[in-house]
Amino acid sequence: MENERIVEIIRANVVDGRLQCARAYQLATEHNLKLWQIGKVCEEEKIKIAGCQLGCF
């Protein structure tokens, strides 16, 4: 999947400049992406990940 499409998918799920960690997991599963791809795009686009289940963000 192209990076631009991943950005669109993530941006459609951002609330108040943040993407919930649980939603990141769902998006990865729904769109057959690796979780690191979601994280990488969020980092590049300066999108914060909130409510991290692992305490990483």
C-alpha positions in Angstrom: 0.0 0.0 0.0 1.3 3.4 -0.9 2.4 5.8 1.9 -0.1 8.4 0.8 -3.0 6.0 1.2 -1.8 5.1 4.7 -1.7 8.8 5.6 -5.3 9.2 4.4 -6.4 6.2 6.5 -4.7 7.5 9.6 -5.9 11.1 9.2 -9.5 9.9 8.8 -9.2 8.4 12.3 -7.3 11.2 14.1 -9.2 13.0 16.8 -7.8 16.2 18.3 -4.4 15.6 16.7 -4.1 12.1 18.1 -4.7 8.5 17.1 -5.8 6.1 19.8 -3.4 3.2 20.1 -6.3 0.6 20.0 -7.5 2.2 16.7 -4.0 2.0 15.3 -4.1 -1.8 16.0 -7.5 -2.0 14.3 -6.4 0.0 11.2 -3.4 -2.3 10.8 -5.6 -5.4 10.9 -8.3 -3.9 8.7 -5.9 -2.7 6.0 -3.4 -5.6 6.2 -0.6 -3.3 7.4 2.1 -3.8 9.9 1.8 -1.8 13.1 5.3 -0.3 12.5 3.9 1.1 9.3 1.2 3.0 11.2 3.7 4.2 13.8 6.2 5.3 11.1 3.6 7.4 9.3 2.3 8.9 12.5 5.9 9.9 13.4 6.5 11.4 10.0 3.2 13.3 10.0 3.7 14.4 13.7 0.5 12.6 14.8 0.6 11.6 18.4 -0.5 8.1 19.5 -2.7 8.3 22.6 -3.7 5.7 25.1 -0.8 3.4 24.3 -1.4 -0.1 25.5 2.3 -0.7 25.9 3.3 2.6 27.4 5.5 3.4 24.4 4.0 6.7 23.4 
